[in-house]
Amino acid sequence: MISLDAKRNSLLDKNELAVCNKILAREIPKRKWYHKMKICDEIITPGFDWEALWDNTRAVRSAIDYRGKSVLDLGSWDGLWAFEAEALGASLVVATDCNSSWRSPIFHGIENFMLIREAIFSTVIPLWNVAPNQLTERLNVVTNNNPAVAGGFDIVHHLGLLYHLRDPFYSLSQARAVLKDGGTLLLETGVHTGSGEVMHLNSKGSKYYPDFTTWWLPTVDCCIEMLRMSFFEVVSHQMIPTQEATSRVSIVAKAVPPDNSSQEKALVNQYILDSSFDHGFGEAMLNRIPHAELDSAGVRNYYKKSSAKR
């Protein structure tokens, strides 16, 4: 757990720190917290006791250099990963989420986020009401106005999110669309411990996880293949067991340029054959994917090989 008080220590004297800590000690217990965040030795927000899970992500994250990088944190909630990215040296951090207390009384993310943001003198940019399947359209306010991210972010956090989505594949495409070529995706998700490239449905919200917000549990092999088909290359991953049939996995993946993909690979991925859909990549990204005319030799060969196997 990273202490988030570096700026406070440089900007406040001893008496001012004492006043700030007194205010936080009074305000923090009034709220519901998801994340445990260490403001200083005396003050830690009372989030869920999931340090083993989060430490697994931190261990994988240790290979990423955040210094001077731009970071997009999806599903930020109280802001743990956004604030830690800033503490690790990121020069620009944007935190997004689509949940708040006006939608459900258990969500107090934006209120908690803003309290901690002000208390630690953070410059993380909160961009709430941005769903993970709307990144290419909703982040224009940032990417169109900040040269640092005009070509995409250096790092995208996709943590504790994939299994909550009805369409997880689309979300990976959206994350790739807002990443620079060579950029880094830090992914953490629940997975099924089975083998093969299989996606398991958490039927009735209870088959694998007793959680109605958990839709899918892919195997690790399925995760890796989904990332490959979204123009990512997995660099490393690390698992931590949770229940009999499930685990959690943290993955570091590199964003690879689609224009280096062979036409054959693009055809197999089916981004050409149904070109009326953008698969979540957005227009700018889709225009870079190799294109073949529908009557080209490549397409004819694809259908020929495909038909022969049927």
Phi, psi and chi 1 to 4 in degrees:
 res  aa     phi    psi   chi1   chi2   chi3   chi4
   1 MET       -  127.1 -172.2 -177.6  -63.5      -
   2 ILE   -91.3  132.3  -62.7  175.3      -      -
   3 SER   -71.4  139.0  -69.7      -      -      -
   4 LEU  -107.0   19.1  -56.7  176.4      -      -
   5 ASP  -101.1   16.5   60.9  -10.0      -      -
   6 ALA   -58.6  -47.0      -      -      -      -
   7 LYS   -69.5  -36.9  -73.6 -173.8  178.8  178.5
   8 ARG   -59.8  -43.5  -65.7 -164.2  -34.5  146.1
   9 ASN   -65.8  -29.2  -70.6  -25.3      -      -
  10 SER   -86.9  -23.1   64.7      -      -      -
  11 LEU  -102.9  -21.9  -65.6  172.9      -      -
  12 LEU  -115.0  144.7  -57.5  179.3      -      -
  13 ASP   -85.5 -178.9   61.5   28.9      -      -
  14 LYS   -59.2  -43.6 -174.4  176.6  179.6  179.3
  15 ASN   -67.9  -40.6  -69.0  -28.6      -      -
  16 GLU   -65.5  -39.1  -70.0  168.7  -28.5      -
  17 LEU   -61.4  -40.7  -85.6  171.8      -      -
  18 ALA   -62.8  -41.5      -      -      -      -
  19 VAL   -65.3  -45.4  171.7      -      -      -
  20 CYS   -59.8  -45.4 -176.4      -      -      -
  21 ASN   -63.6  -35.6  -72.7  -11.1      -      -
  22 LYS   -65.4  -41.5 -174.6  175.4 -178.3  179.3
  23 ILE   -65.1  -45.1  -65.9  171.3      -      -
  24 LEU   -63.6  -41.6  -72.7  173.4      -      -
  25 ALA   -62.4  -27.1      -      -      -      -
  26 ARG   -83.6  -38.7 -177.1 -179.3   65.5 -156.6
  27 GLU   -83.7  -38.4  -69.9  -61.4  -41.6      -
  28 ILE   -58.7  -43.3  -74.0  174.7      -      -
  29 PRO   -67.2  -13.8  -21.2   34.0      -      -
  30 LYS   -77.1  -11.4  -64.5  178.5 -178.9  178.9
  31 ARG  -117.2  159.5  -55.7  154.9 -178.4 -103.0
  32 LYS   -88.5  134.8  -64.4 -178.7 -176.8  -64.9
  33 TRP  -122.5  142.1  -65.4   83.2      -      -
  34 TYR   -97.0  -45.6  179.6   80.3      -      -
  35 HIS   -95.6  145.9  -72.0  133.7      -      -
  36 LYS   -93.2  118.3  -79.9 -170.6  175.5 -178.9
  37 MET  -125.0  131.5  -67.6 -179.2  -77.0      -
  38 LYS   -92.7  103.9 -177.1  178.2 -179.6 -179.6
  39 ILE   -75.8  -44.3  -49.3  -54.1      -      -
  40 CYS  -158.5 -177.6   59.6      -      -      -
  41 ASP   -59.9  -32.1  -70.5  -21.3      -      -
  42 GLU   -87.2  -19.0  -62.8   80.7   17.0      -
  43 ILE  -129.1  115.9  -60.6  177.4      -      -
  44 ILE  -131.6  129.1  -61.3  176.1      -      -
  45 THR   -66.8  141.3   58.9      -      -      -
  46 PRO   -85.7   62.6   31.8  -34.9      -      -
  47 GLY   -78.7 -169.2      -      -      -      -
  48 PHE   -65.6  151.7  -74.2   96.5      -      -
  49 ASP   -86.9   67.0 -170.5   20.1      -      -
  50 TRP  -118.2   36.2  -68.9  -20.5      -      -
  51 GLU   -62.2  -34.7  -78.1  -56.7  -58.8      -
  52 ALA   -62.0  -42.0      -      -      -      -
  53 LEU   -65.8  -47.3 -173.1  156.0      -      -
  54 TRP   -69.9  -33.1  -67.3  -28.8      -      -
  55 ASP   -67.2  -29.3  -77.3  -16.0      -      -
  56 ASN   -63.4  -41.6 -172.6   58.5      -      -
  57 THR   -66.7  -40.8  -64.2      -      -      -
  58 ARG   -62.1  -36.4  -68.8 -176.2  179.4  109.1
  59 ALA   -64.0  -43.6      -      -      -      -
  60 VAL   -69.1  -38.7  173.5      -      -      -
  61 ARG   -63.9  -23.3 -177.3 -172.2   64.7 -178.0
  62 SER   -59.7  -18.8   64.2      -      -      -
  63 ALA   -82.5   -7.0      -      -      -      -
  64 ILE   -96.7  132.0  -55.6  172.7      -      -
  65 ASP   -92.7  112.9 -175.9    2.0      -      -
  66 TYR   -90.2  -10.9  -80.2   77.1      -      -
  67 ARG   -62.1  121.2  -67.3  172.4  -63.6  179.6
  68 GLY    73.9   10.8      -      -      -      -
  69 LYS   -96.8  158.5  -59.5  -65.1  177.7   57.9
  70 SER   -97.0  137.2   56.7      -      -      -
  71 VAL  -132.3  136.0  179.2      -      -      -
  72 LEU  -113.6  122.5  173.4   63.8      -      -
  73 ASP  -109.1  112.4 -174.5   48.1      -      -
  74 LEU   -89.9  144.3  -56.2  177.4      -      -
  75 GLY    57.2   49.9      -      -      -      -
  76 SER   -67.6  -31.7 -160.6      -      -      -
  77 TRP    55.8 -116.7 -153.1  -56.6      -      -
  78 ASP   -75.4  -14.2  -61.5  -28.3      -      -
  79 GLY   102.9    9.8      -      -      -      -
  80 LEU   -47.8  -55.1  169.1   67.6      -      -
  81 TRP   -74.9  -28.3  -59.7  107.2      -      -
  82 ALA   -68.8  -46.0      -      -      -      -
  83 PHE   -68.5  -36.1  -65.9  135.8      -      -
  84 GLU   -68.9  -35.5  -73.3 -161.1   -1.3      -
  85 ALA   -60.8  -42.0      -      -      -      -
  86 GLU   -64.1  -41.9 -174.3  176.8   52.1      -
  87 ALA   -65.4  -26.9      -      -      -      -
  88 LEU   -82.8   -0.8  -71.0  168.7      -      -
  89 GLY   110.7    5.7      -      -      -      -
  90 ALA   -61.3  138.7      -      -      -      -
  91 SER   -86.8  -23.8   57.9      -      -      -
  92 LEU  -145.6  125.4  172.2   68.5      -      -
  93 VAL  -129.7  127.5 -177.7      -      -      -
  94 VAL  -113.7  126.5  176.1      -      -      -
  95 ALA  -109.8  126.4      -      -      -      -
  96 THR  -123.3  155.5   70.4      -      -      -
  97 ASP  -164.7  166.1 -151.2  -36.1      -      -
  98 CYS  -126.7   12.9   57.3      -      -      -
  99 ASN  -114.4  141.1  -78.5  -38.0      -      -
 100 SER  -156.9  170.0   56.3      -      -      -
 101 SER   -66.2  -21.6   57.3      -      -      -
 102 TRP   -72.5  -17.5   63.3  -95.1      -      -
 103 ARG   -91.3  -36.8  -62.5 -172.3   64.7 -172.3
 104 SER  -153.0  137.0  171.7      -      -      -
 105 PRO   -66.5  -14.1   21.6  -32.8      -      -
 106 ILE   -85.1  -11.4   67.7  169.5      -      -
 107 PHE   -98.3  115.8  -64.5  119.7      -      -
 108 HIS  -126.1   27.7  -67.6  -94.6      -      -
 109 GLY   -56.5  -50.9      -      -      -      -
 110 ILE   -66.7  -38.7 -175.0   63.0      -      -
 111 GLU   -64.8  -45.3  -65.9   94.2  -22.8      -
 112 ASN   -65.3  -43.5  -64.4  -12.4      -      -
 113 PHE   -56.2  -48.6  178.1   96.8      -      -
 114 MET   -67.6  -34.6  -66.1  -54.0  -64.8      -
 115 LEU   -61.6  -49.3  174.0   66.8      -      -
 116 ILE   -69.0  -38.6  -58.8  -56.6      -      -
 117 ARG   -56.5  -46.5 -177.3 -178.5 -174.7  -88.1
 118 GLU   -70.9  -38.1  -63.6  -54.7  -51.6      -
 119 ALA   -66.2  -32.0      -      -      -      -
 120 ILE  -104.5    8.5   65.4  174.0      -      -
 121 PHE    58.8   42.1  -61.9   91.7      -      -
 122 SER   -78.6  152.4  169.8      -      -      -
 123 THR  -112.2   14.5   58.8      -      -      -
 124 VAL   -58.6  135.1  171.9      -      -      -
 125 ILE   -91.0  115.8  -60.3  170.4      -      -
 126 PRO   -83.6  126.3   27.7  -28.6      -      -
 127 LEU  -129.6   80.6 -159.0   58.0      -      -
 128 TRP   -81.8  170.0 -113.8 -117.7      -      -
 129 ASN    60.9   35.9  -64.9  -36.7      -      -
 130 VAL  -116.7  109.2  175.9      -      -      -
 131 ALA   -78.4  153.3      -      -      -      -
 132 PRO   -68.4   -9.3   21.8  -31.9      -      -
 133 ASN  -103.4   16.6   61.2  -11.0      -      -
 134 GLN  -129.0   22.4  -63.1  177.3  -40.8      -
 135 LEU   -66.0  -43.1  -57.5 -177.5      -      -
 136 THR   -65.5  -29.6   51.8      -      -      -
 137 GLU   -92.9  -33.5   55.3 -173.9  -82.8      -
 138 ARG   -87.6  -20.6  -63.6  -61.3  -58.2  -82.0
 139 LEU   -89.5    3.2  -69.7  177.1      -      -
 140 ASN   -58.5  -30.8  -74.6  -18.0      -      -
 141 VAL   -61.7  -25.2   66.1      -      -      -
 142 VAL   -95.1  -52.4  177.6      -      -      -
 143 THR   -67.8  -27.4   56.2      -      -      -
 144 ASN   -82.6  -12.2  -71.6  -11.2      -      -
 145 ASN  -123.0   -1.1  -65.4  -75.1      -      -
 146 ASN  -127.7  111.4 -166.5  -42.5      -      -
 147 PRO   -57.2  -25.4  -22.3   33.0      -      -
 148 ALA   -64.4  -25.8      -      -      -      -
 149 VAL  -124.4   20.8  -70.5      -      -      -
 150 ALA   -60.7  -32.6      -      -      -      -
 151 GLY   -99.4    8.8      -      -      -      -
 152 GLY   113.5  169.4      -      -      -      -
 153 PHE   -82.4  156.6  -71.7   84.7      -      -
 154 ASP   -77.9  -35.9  -65.5  -53.6      -      -
 155 ILE  -138.3  136.1  -59.7  167.9      -      -
 156 VAL  -122.6  128.3  170.0      -      -      -
 157 HIS   -92.1  124.8  -69.1  165.4      -      -
 158 HIS  -127.6   75.3 -163.8  -62.8      -      -
 159 LEU  -113.4  127.1  -55.6  171.6      -      -
 160 GLY    60.0   39.0      -      -      -      -
 161 LEU  -129.8  -41.2  179.6   60.4      -      -
 162 LEU   -55.1  -43.1 -167.0   73.2      -      -
 163 TYR   -74.0  -13.5   50.6   93.6      -      -
 164 HIS   -85.1   -6.8  -70.5  -55.5      -      -
 165 LEU  -100.1  135.4  -54.8  174.2      -      -
 166 ARG   -66.9  -29.3  -72.5  173.4   63.9   97.8
 167 ASP  -126.8   77.1 -167.5  -14.3      -      -
 168 PRO   -65.8  -32.5   22.5  -32.6      -      -
 169 PHE   -60.2  -43.2 -134.6  139.8      -      -
 170 TYR   -60.5  -39.6 -163.0   95.9      -      -
 171 SER   -63.7  -38.9  174.0      -      -      -
 172 LEU   -64.9  -38.1  -67.0  178.7      -      -
 173 SER   -64.6  -41.0  -59.6      -      -      -
 174 GLN   -63.8  -41.7  -75.5  -82.4  -72.2      -
 175 ALA   -62.3  -40.6      -      -      -      -
 176 ARG   -66.4  -34.9  177.0   62.0 -173.6   90.0
 177 ALA   -65.8  -25.1      -      -      -      -
 178 VAL  -105.9   12.2  -63.4      -      -      -
 179 LEU  -104.7  143.6 -101.4  174.4      -      -
 180 LYS   -68.5  152.3  -64.8  176.1 -179.8  176.0
 181 ASP   -58.0  132.8  -71.0  -12.9      -      -
 182 GLY    84.9   -4.4      -      -      -      -
 183 GLY   -71.0  174.8      -      -      -      -
 184 THR  -119.4  132.2  -59.8      -      -      -
 185 LEU  -105.1  125.9  177.2   73.6      -      -
 186 LEU  -106.1  109.3  179.1   61.2      -      -
 187 LEU  -113.8  135.0  173.6   73.7      -      -
 188 GLU  -134.1  133.2 -166.1  -80.7  -24.1      -
 189 THR  -156.9  160.9 -174.1      -      -      -
 190 GLY   -75.0  142.8      -      -      -      -
 191 VAL  -135.9  158.5  -69.2      -      -      -
 192 HIS   -89.4  142.0 -167.7  -81.2      -      -
 193 THR   -82.7    1.0   54.4      -      -      -
 194 GLY   -69.0  175.6      -      -      -      -
 195 SER  -102.4  166.9   60.0      -      -      -
 196 GLY    84.2  171.2      -      -      -      -
 197 GLU   -89.8   77.3  -63.5  161.6   -0.9      -
 198 VAL  -124.5  137.4 -179.6      -      -      -
 199 MET  -108.1  121.5  179.2   73.7   83.8      -
 200 HIS   -99.8  132.8  -64.8  -98.7      -      -
 201 LEU   -86.1  128.3  175.9   65.2      -      -
 202 ASN   -79.3   72.8 -169.4   41.0      -      -
 203 SER   -55.2  133.9  179.3      -      -      -
 204 LYS    57.9   19.4  -60.9  179.0 -179.3  178.1
 205 GLY    66.9   24.1      -      -      -      -
 206 SER  -152.0   -6.2   60.4      -      -      -
 207 LYS   -61.7  -42.8 -174.9  172.7 -177.2  178.4
 208 TYR  -117.5  -43.3  -59.3  108.2      -      -
 209 TYR  -114.9  131.7  -92.2   19.9      -      -
 210 PRO   -78.6   66.9   29.6  -34.0      -      -
 211 ASP  -153.4  112.7  174.5   15.5      -      -
 212 PHE   -69.2  -11.7   70.5   91.9      -      -
 213 THR   -90.6   -2.7   70.9      -      -      -
 214 THR   -96.7  116.6  -66.4      -      -      -
 215 TRP   -96.7  -45.1  -68.0   91.8      -      -
 216 TRP  -130.4  148.0  -58.9  102.4      -      -
 217 LEU  -133.4   96.7  -74.1  171.3      -      -
 218 PRO   -77.0  157.6   29.8  -33.8      -      -
 219 THR   -74.5  166.5   62.8      -      -      -
 220 VAL   -61.6  -40.9  172.4      -      -      -
 221 ASP   -60.2  -38.5  -71.9  -19.9      -      -
 222 CYS   -65.6  -42.6 -177.6      -      -      -
 223 CYS   -57.1  -47.5  -86.1      -      -      -
 224 ILE   -63.5  -40.1  -68.1  172.8      -      -
 225 GLU   -69.9  -39.2 -179.4   61.4   12.8      -
 226 MET   -60.5  -39.4  -69.8  170.6   68.9      -
 227 LEU   -67.1  -42.2  -72.8  166.1      -      -
 228 ARG   -60.2  -42.4 -175.2 -169.9   71.7   80.7
 229 MET   -74.5   -8.4  -64.7 -178.4   71.9      -
 230 SER  -105.3   18.1  -57.2      -      -      -
 231 PHE    65.5   48.1  -61.1  102.3      -      -
 232 PHE  -124.4  153.1  -72.2  103.3      -      -
 233 GLU  -123.4  118.9  179.6 -179.0  -71.6      -
 234 VAL   -69.9  128.0  171.8      -      -      -
 235 VAL   -94.8  -45.2  176.4      -      -      -
 236 SER  -158.9  158.2   64.3      -      -      -
 237 HIS  -153.8  156.2   70.0  -81.6      -      -
 238 GLN  -147.4  133.5 -176.0  167.6  -58.3      -
 239 MET  -108.8  156.7  -66.1  178.3   64.9      -
 240 ILE  -139.0  125.8 -179.6  171.5      -      -
 241 PRO   -69.9  147.9   25.0  -33.0      -      -
 242 THR  -125.4  -57.8   52.1      -      -      -
 243 GLN  -130.3 -176.5  -59.4  177.6   39.8      -
 244 GLU   -57.5  -45.9 -178.0  178.2   -9.2      -
 245 ALA  -107.1    3.4      -      -      -      -
 246 THR  -130.7  156.2   63.7      -      -      -
 247 SER  -143.4  177.4  -67.5      -      -      -
 248 ARG  -118.8  142.7  -54.6  -73.6  -65.9 -143.8
 249 VAL  -129.4  138.9   65.6      -      -      -
 250 SER  -112.5  130.9  -65.1      -      -      -
 251 ILE  -129.2  136.4  -61.3  175.0      -      -
 252 VAL  -107.2  124.7  172.3      -      -      -
 253 ALA  -130.7  145.6      -      -      -      -
 254 LYS   -99.8  136.4  178.4 -178.3  177.9 -178.3
 255 ALA   -78.7  117.0      -      -      -      -
 256 VAL  -100.6  146.8  -63.2      -      -      -
 257 PRO   -72.6  130.6   23.4  -31.4      -      -
 258 PRO   -67.9  -25.4   24.2  -34.2      -      -
 259 ASP   -73.5   -3.5   50.6    6.7      -      -
 260 ASN   -96.1   -1.7  -73.6  -12.6      -      -
 261 SER   -79.0  142.3  -60.5      -      -      -
 262 SER   -70.8  156.8   66.7      -      -      -
 263 GLN   -60.1  -38.6 -174.3  179.9  100.8      -
 264 GLU   -62.1  -42.7  179.9   67.1   18.7      -
 265 LYS   -63.8  -42.1  179.0  178.1  178.1 -178.5
 266 ALA   -62.5  -38.6      -      -      -      -
 267 LEU   -65.5  -43.8  -74.9  165.3      -      -
 268 VAL   -60.8  -37.0  171.0      -      -      -
 269 ASN   -75.1   -8.1  -74.6  -13.4      -      -
 270 GLN    65.2   30.9  -61.4 -177.4   -1.7      -
 271 TYR   -87.7  -12.0  -63.3  134.9      -      -
 272 ILE   -97.8  -41.7  -67.3  173.5      -      -
 273 LEU   -64.7  -27.1  -61.0 -178.7      -      -
 274 ASP  -124.0   60.9   53.5   -4.6      -      -
 275 SER   -70.6   -5.3   55.5      -      -      -
 276 SER   -72.3  -13.4   58.8      -      -      -
 277 PHE  -110.4  145.1  -58.2   97.3      -      -
 278 ASP   -97.6   -0.7   71.2    2.2      -      -
 279 HIS    58.8   17.2  -56.4  -84.1      -      -
 280 GLY    90.3   -3.4      -      -      -      -
 281 PHE   -76.7  -23.2  -73.9  114.6      -      -
 282 GLY    82.2  159.8      -      -      -      -
 283 GLU   -61.4  -45.1 -175.8  177.4   -5.2      -
 284 ALA   -61.0  -42.4      -      -      -      -
 285 MET   -73.5  -42.1 -177.4   75.0  174.7      -
 286 LEU   -62.4  -34.4 -166.3   66.7      -      -
 287 ASN   -65.6  -16.0  -73.4  -19.7      -      -
 288 ARG   -92.8  -12.8  -59.9  176.9   55.1 -154.8
 289 ILE   -76.2  133.1  -63.6  173.6      -      -
 290 PRO   -50.6  135.2  -26.5   34.1      -      -
 291 HIS  -117.1  139.9  175.8   72.7      -      -
 292 ALA  -129.5  140.1      -      -      -      -
 293 GLU   -63.5  147.4  -63.6  -60.9  -32.1      -
 294 LEU   -64.1  -20.0  -69.2  179.7      -      -
 295 ASP  -105.1   17.6   62.1  -11.3      -      -
 296 SER   -74.6  164.2   69.2      -      -      -
 297 ALA   -62.3  -35.6      -      -      -      -
 298 GLY   -62.8  -43.7      -      -      -      -
 299 VAL   -69.2  -41.3  173.9      -      -      -
 300 ARG   -60.7  -41.6  -71.5 -162.6  -60.5  -88.4
 301 ASN   -65.6  -37.3  -72.2  -23.6      -      -
 302 TYR   -60.9  -49.9  173.3   83.4      -      -
 303 TYR   -64.6  -35.6  -82.6  119.7      -      -
 304 LYS   -63.1  -47.1 -175.3  175.8  179.6 -179.5
 305 LYS   -65.6  -41.5  -68.8  178.7 -178.5  178.4
 306 SER   -64.4  -43.6  177.3      -      -      -
 307 SER   -66.5  -33.9  -61.5      -      -      -
 308 ALA   -65.3  -25.2      -      -      -      -
 309 LYS   -87.7   -8.7  -64.7  177.1 -178.9  178.2
 310 ARG   -89.9      -  -65.8  177.8 -178.1  174.5
